[in-house]
């Protein structure tokens, strides 16, 4: 499905992209925090597993082992998602930077065009420096 938005001016689009970039980075950090939390829970479940084995509680040990494995897989999934979101954030950052450079270059081209029309070589030389 293709979404069509009404054209906004360059400044609005850049600020919107920067807002999205911030949100993406924030989401990636949140996912990384969740991954650390799951890793911590995994360690807790492993210690419970060891205690259950020492007490010869095999059913309890099985439950704690399943919980530990689930937490480990969840942590890996969080890290995978954080990595993907970070990659998207990098692409958005590149787009924002490119947009800013393009805008700057447009201003320089206009100034050089005006200088070329006046054929003032000193002014052209000053613009190029």
Secondary structure, 3 states (H helix, E strand, C coil): CCCCCCCCCHHHHHHHHHHHHHHHHHHHHHHHHHHHHHHHHHHHHHHHHHHHHHCCCHHHHHHHHHHHHHHHHHHHHHHHHHHHHHHHHHHHHHHHHHHHHHHHHHHHHHHHHHHHHHCCHHHHHHHHC
